[in-house]
Amino acid sequence: MTSSTFGSRLAAEFAAGRHLCAGIDPHAQLLADWGLADDADGAERMGREVVAAAAGVAACVKPQIAFFERFGSAGYVALERVLAEARSAGVLVVADVKRGDIGTSFAAYADAWLAPGSPLESDAMTVAAYQGFGTLAGALDRVQNDGKGLFVLAATSNPEARDIQRAKTPDGRTVAATIVDDAVAWNASVAWGEAVGSVGVVLGATLDLQDFGIDTGSQPDGPSLPVLAPGFGHQGGRVEDARELFGGIGHALLANESRSILGGGPQGLAARIGDRAAAIAAALDDRRA
Amino acid sequence: MTSSTFGSRLAAEFAAGRHLCAGIDPHAQLLADWGLADDADGAERMGREVVAAAAGVAACVKPQIAFFERFGSAGYVALERVLAEARSAGVLVVADVKRGDIGTSFAAYADAWLAPGSPLESDAMTVAAYQGFGTLAGALDRVQNDGKGLFVLAATSNPEARDIQRAKTPDGRTVAATIVDDAVAWNASVAWGEAVGSVGVVLGATLDLQDFGIDTGSQPDGPSLPVLAPGFGHQGGRVEDARELFGGIGHALLANESRSILGGGPQGLAARIGDRAAAIAAALDDRRA
């Protein structure tokens, strides 16, 4: 049992005006731009630089685990070092793993990424619930007992996602809307008195959410819903439009940017992170007005 | 470019009467049953024993990666050794990773698990397409150019999966059926003349597939569709029912069993794998009659 929930740690970031989620994407092309080798050592160096530049400026960092996993165990050694660095710098880490499975297999993924003391321990992980929200039980235990967080894929910004995520379940809701509703309901049932819940969703910043059957007209009952939103910056989403995009469900927003801060190499990284963090803070301050 | 497709390697297994997919699930309880430590070394030992017992008897082995990932980089070192052992023993490996993402991130997962020479190189991987079948492009390149295989989650045997997988897309098909159709269409377009395709689906062996909107009444146009079916054995599916369960789409069946062969410890492992392989072969021989 930890003394603070993930939602309360997020709320503290928001109170300090921090809403940027800084991506750590050691993609081959970006490593080349940085003058780094396309190997585990290069990935570790990029990760450490982003952590150092994000500390106290961004709300969190989000390593894309695929870019570490492609180097096998050596990539995971590098990742463990980046995660340890983030913990010691006090930067929240959302492990972008999009894991999904059932029963004890999914619980093992939750152990990997959320168990206190695990070599890959992070503050939160992204998950996919193609096999149903109920399969997330093993991670929800970690949320409730260990102060961890989850972001469940709901409506994503890639065009191929539309048919599945807008498909209608037997009660007439879309698949994406059931995920949002299940996350809201979990936060309300477990953490009613908290300002911000510990279970959030991933919603693309380039979407018309009404088109996905998601109600943005009102705030959820209970805690605010954490929303991790990729699609700002490089993909074309504008933080200035966040109010309109997310409406009542966007009050606990983490705006992710990766390519826009990583492109251009290590020179100027801290300045780019600072600029994007300030732009997002200004846009969301305006939203509250 | 490799000289053989994954589908042709599967076809050779089936021609030899091998349809069993032997799970490698180093779950804490199973490791304890085996008298092994609940650590990376224990997981490696279980994996090596299953590979040795499965060689020439089962069609493939299927390590559940979550049970290795919970040990971080040390677990991946153990896994790399098990995968190397399987390659040297000539046993096909389906990495049960259920990865899913978009664009270059998903391509990085395909690099991790399917790129020739990767430390985690496997013959095939399981994937989840919550973000759409089209997001699998990075792995489909590996299928086409490197002789690799995919199994896409379609209809799974856990009860929480029903609402999402049976949800209706705009053209009236279920989500599960669109996945099956997309896999069939890919095989037909890329590998028309082959007996067995290289892109398969995961279908639970405890389901009424018609209830998921999946047509089992006829064979697909083009190559047979590889079907990886968990749910036999421990979960209650009976291989004797495979004909009725999968009908026309079940001609390229990999029947997965994990707990039924791993339970009971290392003593008798080879005998249990041999017994289950024979039972499945007999049931499917009967089906062809």
Boltz contact constraints between the chains, C-beta under 6 A:
constraints:
  - contact:
      token1: [A, 27]
      token2: [B, 104]
      max_distance: 6.0
  - contact:
      token1: [A, 64]
      token2: [B, 105]
      max_distance: 6.0
  - contact:
      token1: [A, 66]
      token2: [B, 105]
      max_distance: 6.0
  - contact:
      token1: [A, 66]
      token2: [B, 108]
      max_distance: 6.0
  - contact:
      token1: [A, 66]
      token2: [B, 109]
      max_distance: 6.0
  - contact:
      token1: [A, 67]
      token2: [B, 108]
      max_distance: 6.0
  - contact:
      token1: [A, 69]
      token2: [B, 112]
      max_distance: 6.0
  - contact:
      token1: [A, 70]
      token2: [B, 108]
      max_distance: 6.0
  - contact:
      token1: [A, 70]
      token2: [B, 111]
      max_distance: 6.0
  - contact:
      token1: [A, 70]
      token2: [B, 112]
      max_distance: 6.0
  - contact:
      token1: [A, 72]
      token2: [B, 80]
      max_distance: 6.0
  - contact:
      token1: [A, 72]
      token2: [B, 119]
      max_distance: 6.0
  - contact:
      token1: [A, 72]
      token2: [B, 120]
      max_distance: 6.0
  - contact:
      token1: [A, 73]
      token2: [B, 73]
      max_distance: 6.0
  - contact:
      token1: [A, 73]
      token2: [B, 76]
      max_distance: 6.0
  - contact:
      token1: [A, 73]
      token2: [B, 77]
      max_distance: 6.0
  - contact:
      token1: [A, 73]
      token2: [B, 80]
      max_distance: 6.0
  - contact:
      token1: [A, 76]
      token2: [B, 73]
      max_distance: 6.0
  - contact:
      token1: [A, 76]
      token2: [B, 76]
      max_distance: 6.0
  - contact:
      token1: [A, 77]
      token2: [B, 73]
      max_distance: 6.0
  - contact:
      token1: [A, 80]
      token2: [B, 72]
      max_distance: 6.0
  - contact:
      token1: [A, 80]
      token2: [B, 73]
      max_distance: 6.0
  - contact:
      token1: [A, 98]
      token2: [B, 100]
      max_distance: 6.0
  - contact:
      token1: [A, 98]
      token2: [B, 101]
      max_distance: 6.0
  - contact:
      token1: [A, 100]
      token2: [B, 98]
      max_distance: 6.0
  - contact:
      token1: [A, 100]
      token2: [B, 128]
      max_distance: 6.0
  - contact:
      token1: [A, 101]
      token2: [B, 98]
      max_distance: 6.0
  - contact:
      token1: [A, 102]
      token2: [B, 158]
      max_distance: 6.0
  - contact:
      token1: [A, 104]
      token2: [B, 27]
      max_distance: 6.0
  - contact:
      token1: [A, 105]
      token2: [B, 64]
      max_distance: 6.0
  - contact:
      token1: [A, 105]
      token2: [B, 66]
      max_distance: 6.0
  - contact:
      token1: [A, 108]
      token2: [B, 66]
      max_distance: 6.0
  - contact:
      token1: [A, 108]
      token2: [B, 67]
      max_distance: 6.0
  - contact:
      token1: [A, 108]
      token2: [B, 70]
      max_distance: 6.0
  - contact:
      token1: [A, 109]
      token2: [B, 66]
      max_distance: 6.0
  - contact:
      token1: [A, 111]
      token2: [B, 70]
      max_distance: 6.0
  - contact:
      token1: [A, 112]
      token2: [B, 69]
      max_distance: 6.0
  - contact:
      token1: [A, 112]
      token2: [B, 70]
      max_distance: 6.0
  - contact:
      token1: [A, 119]
      token2: [B, 72]
      max_distance: 6.0
  - contact:
      token1: [A, 120]
      token2: [B, 72]
      max_distance: 6.0
  - contact:
      token1: [A, 128]
      token2: [B, 100]
      max_distance: 6.0
  - contact:
      token1: [A, 128]
      token2: [B, 128]
      max_distance: 6.0
  - contact:
      token1: [A, 128]
      token2: [B, 130]
      max_distance: 6.0
  - contact:
      token1: [A, 130]
      token2: [B, 128]
      max_distance: 6.0
  - contact:
      token1: [A, 130]
      token2: [B, 130]
      max_distance: 6.0
  - contact:
      token1: [A, 130]
      token2: [B, 153]
      max_distance: 6.0
  - contact:
      token1: [A, 131]
      token2: [B, 156]
      max_distance: 6.0
  - contact:
      token1: [A, 131]
      token2: [B, 158]
      max_distance: 6.0
  - contact:
      token1: [A, 131]
      token2: [B, 161]
      max_distance: 6.0
  - contact:
      token1: [A, 132]
      token2: [B, 160]
      max_distance: 6.0
  - contact:
      token1: [A, 132]
      token2: [B, 161]
      max_distance: 6.0
  - contact:
      token1: [A, 132]
      token2: [B, 164]
      max_distance: 6.0
  - contact:
      token1: [A, 134]
      token2: [B, 160]
      max_distance: 6.0
  - contact:
      token1: [A, 135]
      token2: [B, 160]
      max_distance: 6.0
  - contact:
      token1: [A, 153]
      token2: [B, 130]
      max_distance: 6.0
  - contact:
      token1: [A, 156]
      token2: [B, 131]
      max_distance: 6.0
  - contact:
      token1: [A, 158]
      token2: [B, 102]
      max_distance: 6.0
  - contact:
      token1: [A, 158]
      token2: [B, 131]
      max_distance: 6.0
  - contact:
      token1: [A, 160]
      token2: [B, 132]
      max_distance: 6.0
  - contact:
      token1: [A, 160]
      token2: [B, 134]
      max_distance: 6.0
  - contact:
      token1: [A, 160]
      token2: [B, 135]
      max_distance: 6.0
  - contact:
      token1: [A, 161]
      token2: [B, 131]
      max_distance: 6.0
  - contact:
      token1: [A, 161]
      token2: [B, 132]
      max_distance: 6.0
  - contact:
      token1: [A, 163]
      token2: [B, 169]
      max_distance: 6.0
  - contact:
      token1: [A, 164]
      token2: [B, 132]
      max_distance: 6.0
  - contact:
      token1: [A, 164]
      token2: [B, 175]
      max_distance: 6.0
  - contact:
      token1: [A, 167]
      token2: [B, 167]
      max_distance: 6.0
  - contact:
      token1: [A, 167]
      token2: [B, 168]
      max_distance: 6.0
  - contact:
      token1: [A, 167]
      token2: [B, 169]
      max_distance: 6.0
  - contact:
      token1: [A, 167]
      token2: [B, 175]
      max_distance: 6.0
  - contact:
      token1: [A, 168]
      token2: [B, 167]
      max_distance: 6.0
  - contact:
      token1: [A, 168]
      token2: [B, 168]
      max_distance: 6.0
  - contact:
      token1: [A, 169]
      token2: [B, 163]
      max_distance: 6.0
  - contact:
      token1: [A, 169]
      token2: [B, 167]
      max_distance: 6.0
  - contact:
      token1: [A, 175]
      token2: [B, 164]
      max_distance: 6.0
  - contact:
      token1: [A, 175]
      token2: [B, 167]
      max_distance: 6.0
